[in-house]
Amino acid sequence: MRGRGFLVIAVLGACNQVYDLEETRPLPDPDLDGDLIQDDVDECIAAAADGLLDLDDDLIPASEDPCPTGDQSGPDGLGECDPFPQHTGDRHLCSMYFRDVDLNARLWRPREGEISFGFASGLLVGVDVGAGTSVVATEHIVPRTGTITIGANWGAPAFAMEYGIRVWISANATVPTEDTDVSCNFAFTDAAVIAIVGGATQVVPMMGEQPTKGEGEQEHALRVQFQPGKTGINVMCTVGYRSAITGMETYATTVGHFDGPLGEQGFAVLGGAVYIGAVYVEHTDDQPPLL
């Protein structure tokens, strides 16, 4: 992930969309990103500018790149984006780099009684202010069938000592509902990295090694996978970081299960200040059973 200055911005108000239609005409399905594909069938609700980026310098724009962060090797052509390259069945669906601030504000909304992330070109920024800071997608950003992987590049500002992020796997898009909300929670402390599936059953919490703390931004990658099981949905949550003990990249992983149905996806701040710079969505149907 490329370094960037850490931005903290305040977002006031909300964007409301008004349809001036005759009463006899049905309300059309929205097309938030303006790609002429209605959101209910759009596999990638993202800004046109996002699809033009070439972050891995392979001369393939992100909208056409099966692995926008690396090579295209392996049977699925996903290269390092494929967690199981020895098997077929994966497909890259979407890359979101948040380059359209207006689209950010329409697609990502805070839940009732909570504070919104800030929106900048290329960043979602959240700060813990004690009242809950969150955004949840107003439209489906993942398919409702098959095994889905959401990857994200995220981080915290320089000298951050304790911070964390919650990735909503299934959330009520408007009102917090503890009975149905399910999330991958990643907390970074001075002593350890803690990963746990919130709101699920069969939770196996994981405490990873002590993370490094440097003068630069704390940058991490995470991966959230959810897979239909015999009953409900199985979940795996993974976060990568540099170990203070070995000095090498390491991971904390946890698994869980919930009975569904699948809600919307989003993010919340668990402490401190965090930013999200990119989100990737993939079909990963060759994933072995998570539980």
Residue pairs with C-beta under 8 A, 6 or more apart in sequence:
1 153
1 155
1 219
1 221
1 277
1 278
2 55
3 216
3 217
3 219
4 122
4 123
4 217
4 277
6 125
6 156
6 157
6 158
6 217
6 273
6 275
7 118
7 120
7 123
7 125
7 275
8 118
8 125
8 127
8 273
9 118
9 119
9 120
9 125
10 118
11 105
11 116
11 117
11 118
11 119
14 105
14 109
15 102
15 105
15 106
17 30
17 106
19 27
19 28
21 27
28 38
29 38
29 39
29 40
30 38
30 39
30 139
31 37
31 38
31 39
31 42
32 39
32 45
32 103
32 106
32 107
32 138
32 139
33 42
33 44
33 45
33 46
33 47
33 48
33 100
33 103
34 48
35 42
35 48
39 45
39 139
39 140
40 139
40 140
42 139
43 93
43 94
43 143
43 281
44 51
44 63
44 93
44 94
44 95
44 96
44 281
45 94
45 103
45 107
45 139
45 141
46 94
46 95
46 96
46 97
46 103
47 97
47 98
47 99
47 100
47 103
48 100
49 97
49 99
49 100
50 62
50 63
50 95
50 96
50 97
50 98
50 99
50 100
51 61
51 62
51 63
51 64
51 95
52 61
52 62
52 63
53 61
53 62
53 68
53 95
53 97
53 99
54 60
54 61
54 62
54 65
54 68
55 62
55 68
55 69
55 278
56 65
56 67
56 68
56 69
56 70
56 71
58 65
58 71
58 72
60 68
62 68
62 95
62 97
63 95
65 72
65 92
65 95
66 72
66 76
66 77
66 78
66 79
66 81
66 91
66 92
67 77
67 78
67 79
67 80
67 81
67 82
67 92
68 81
68 92
68 95
68 280
69 80
69 81
69 280
70 79
70 80
70 81
71 79
71 80
72 78
72 79
73 79
73 85
74 82
74 85
74 86
75 85
75 86
75 87
75 88
76 82
76 85
76 88
76 89
76 90
76 91
76 286
78 85
78 90
78 92
78 282
79 85
81 92
81 151
81 280
81 282
82 90
82 284
83 149
83 223
83 284
83 287
84 90
84 284
84 286
84 287
84 288
87 286
88 286
89 283
89 284
89 285
89 286
90 282
90 283
90 284
90 285
90 286
91 282
91 283
92 280
92 281
92 282
93 142
93 143
93 281
93 282
93 283
94 141
94 279
94 280
94 281
95 278
95 279
95 280
96 141
96 278
96 279
96 280
96 281
97 122
97 277
97 278
98 104
98 119
98 120
98 121
98 122
98 123
98 124
98 276
98 277
98 278
99 121
99 122
100 121
101 119
101 120
101 121
104 119
104 124
105 119
106 138
107 137
107 138
107 139
107 141
108 116
108 117
108 119
108 124
108 135
108 136
108 137
108 138
108 266
109 116
109 135
109 136
109 138
109 173
110 116
110 117
110 133
110 134
110 135
110 136
111 132
111 134
111 136
111 171
111 172
111 173
111 174
111 175
111 176
112 174
112 175
112 176
113 131
113 132
113 176
114 131
114 132
114 133
114 134
114 176
114 268
115 129
115 131
115 132
115 133
115 134
116 133
116 134
116 135
117 124
117 125
117 126
117 133
117 134
117 135
117 267
117 269
117 276
118 124
118 125
118 126
118 127
119 125
122 277
123 275
123 276
123 277
124 135
124 267
124 275
124 276
125 273
125 274
125 275
125 276
126 133
126 134
126 135
126 165
126 267
126 268
126 269
126 273
126 274
126 275
126 276
127 133
127 269
127 272
127 273
128 269
128 270
128 271
128 272
128 273
132 176
132 268
133 268
133 269
134 166
134 168
134 266
134 267
134 268
134 269
135 266
135 267
135 268
136 168
136 171
136 172
136 173
136 174
136 264
136 265
136 266
137 173
137 264
137 265
137 266
138 173
138 264
140 264
141 264
141 265
141 281
142 148
142 150
142 265
142 281
143 283
144 262
145 228
146 228
146 283
146 285
147 225
147 226
147 227
147 228
147 283
147 284
147 285
147 287
148 225
148 226
148 227
148 281
148 282
148 283
148 284
149 223
149 224
149 225
149 280
149 281
149 282
149 283
149 284
149 287
150 167
150 223
150 224
150 225
150 265
150 279
150 280
150 281
151 221
151 222
151 223
151 224
151 279
151 280
151 281
151 282
152 167
152 221
152 222
152 224
152 276
152 278
152 279
152 280
153 219
153 220
153 221
153 276
153 277
153 278
154 165
154 219
154 220
154 221
154 222
154 274
154 275
154 276
154 277
155 217
155 218
155 219
155 220
155 274
155 275
155 277
156 163
156 188
156 217
156 218
156 272
156 273
156 274
156 275
157 217
157 218
157 273
158 214
158 215
158 216
158 217
158 218
159 213
159 215
160 188
160 213
160 218
160 272
160 273
161 189
161 190
161 213
161 272
162 187
162 188
162 189
162 190
162 271
162 272
163 187
163 188
163 218
163 270
163 271
163 272
163 273
163 274
164 185
164 186
164 187
164 188
164 269
164 270
164 271
164 272
164 274
165 185
165 186
165 222
165 267
165 268
165 269
165 270
165 274
165 276
166 183
166 184
166 185
166 186
166 198
166 267
166 268
166 269
166 270
167 183
167 184
167 185
167 186
167 222
167 224
167 237
167 265
167 266
167 267
168 181
168 182
168 183
168 263
168 264
168 265
168 266
168 267
168 268
169 182
169 183
169 184
169 224
169 226
169 233
169 235
169 258
169 262
169 265
170 180
170 181
170 182
170 226
170 233
170 258
170 260
170 261
170 262
170 263
170 264
170 265
171 180
171 181
171 182
171 183
171 263
171 264
171 265
171 266
172 180
172 181
172 263
172 264
173 263
173 264
173 266
178 199
180 199
180 263
181 198
181 199
181 263
182 197
182 198
182 199
182 200
182 235
182 256
182 258
182 263
183 197
183 198
183 199
183 268
184 195
184 196
184 197
184 198
184 222
184 224
184 235
184 237
184 254
185 194
185 195
185 196
185 197
185 198
185 237
185 270
186 193
186 194
186 195
186 220
186 222
186 237
186 239
186 252
186 270
187 193
187 194
187 195
187 270
187 271
188 211
188 218
188 241
190 210
190 213
191 210
192 207
192 208
192 209
192 210
192 211
193 207
193 208
193 209
193 210
193 211
193 239
193 241
193 252
194 205
194 206
194 207
194 208
194 252
195 205
195 206
195 208
195 237
195 238
195 239
195 252
195 253
195 254
196 203
196 205
196 206
196 237
196 254
197 203
197 235
197 237
197 254
197 255
197 256
199 258
200 235
200 256
200 257
200 258
201 256
201 257
201 258
201 259
202 255
202 256
202 257
202 291
203 254
203 255
203 256
204 254
204 255
204 256
205 254
206 252
206 253
206 254
207 252
208 239
208 241
208 243
208 250
208 251
208 252
209 243
209 244
209 245
209 246
209 250
210 243
210 244
210 245
211 218
211 241
211 242
211 243
211 244
212 241
212 242
212 243
212 244
212 247
213 244
220 239
220 240
220 241
221 239
221 240
222 237
222 238
222 239
222 240
223 236
223 237
223 238
223 239
224 235
224 236
224 237
224 238
225 235
225 236
225 237
225 238
225 284
225 287
225 290
226 233
226 234
226 235
226 236
226 262
227 233
227 234
227 235
227 236
227 287
227 289
227 290
228 234
229 257
229 289
229 290
229 291
231 259
232 257
232 258
232 259
232 260
233 257
233 258
233 259
233 260
233 262
234 255
234 256
234 257
234 289
234 290
234 291
235 255
235 256
235 257
235 258
235 290
236 253
236 254
236 255
236 290
237 253
237 254
237 255
237 256
238 251
238 252
238 253
239 251
239 252
240 249
240 250
240 251
241 249
241 250
241 251
241 252
242 248
242 249
242 250
243 249
243 250
255 290
255 291
256 291
257 291
267 276
